[in-house]
Amino acid sequence: MKHPTFEFPEAKGKTIEEVVVFDDPENGREILLRFTDETVLSVVLETSTVVTGKLCCNRAGAMQTVCERGDSVPAAACEIKS
């Protein structure tokens, strides 16, 4: 599986004057690469939390999902069968 990459060929060959890492507990980190030609490359690293839950039952020795809900799960009706 190919992972997405971001390339900045415009920064190739530039001389880095300063590297600064900002830490923001709510939004993640930002890395600034300041170049001697007064340009700056900003890289933001964001993290997120996704919450999901499953209601399962054991039928005939096999766990079956009855209902699933969460941040990335479309809302659907849950039905518990006896």
Buried (B, 14 or more C-beta within 10 A) or exposed (E): EEEEEEEEEEEEEBEEEEEEEEEEEEEEBBEBBBBEEEEEBEEEEEEEEEEEEEEEEEEEEEEEEBBBBEEEBEEEEEEEEE
